[in-house]
Each structure stands twice: as C-alpha cells, then as structure tokens.
Amino acid sequence: MAANKAVIILGACGALGRAVVKRFKAPGWTPISLDIAASDSALHSVVIKVINLPCSITQSDSKKHFLHN
C-alpha cells in the first residue's frame, strides 16, 4: 500500500513556489499551496486573506503605538 504524502508550500504562487510544487508533484506527493492567491499548479490551495494593520512602520508615532500596545 502506498503512503499518502502531503506537503504544504508557503508562497506556492511565486516563481520559486511553483518550482517547488512541480518538484513535489513528480514523485507522488500532494502539494498544498498556502499563499495570498490560489495556486494553479498545486492540487489544493489555502488562500490567506491580507489585512491592513492600523499603523505604518514608516511613521514614528505609529511605530510607538504598535510596539507599546
């Protein structure tokens, strides 16, 4: 009986991630994409919702608020 093997690939939609998905698909693994967009090459995709933080690290007041709360 063949073992079921799965691998989660973070950033599978990027160039390197797509290459990693391709590499794992060949020997029979089940690649699962974890990214901000659905993967067209992985067998399954988990899409991460991007949220905006209430501060900007480029503004000194926001950095102080973020780091002290």
C-alpha positions, -999 to +999 in steps of 0.1 A: +000+000+000+014+034-010+016+060+018-003+093+013+022+121+015+013+158+016+034+189+017+024+225+025+042+250+003+042+286+016+042+311-013+034+285-040+022+311-064+056+327-068+083+315-092+102+295-066+070+282-051+057+269-084+090+251-090+087+235-055+051+224-063+063+209-096+092+191-078+069+175-052+041+165-077+065+144-097+072+117-070+036+115-060+033+140-032+001+161-027+012+197-027-009+221-008-005+258-015-006+284+012-005+319-003-024+351-008-038+338-041-050+304-053-023+282-070-030+269-105-004+241-101-009+228-066-037+202-060-052+222-031-049+259-022-054+277+011-058+314+004-046+338+031-066+370+035-044+400+037-054+425+064-042+461+069-026+468+102-038+501+119-003+516+117+025+523+093+061+514+103+073+544+083+056+569+107+074+572+141+041+578+160+026+546+145+057+526+154+055+537+191+018+528+193+023+494+176+053+485+198+038+496+231+003+481+227 
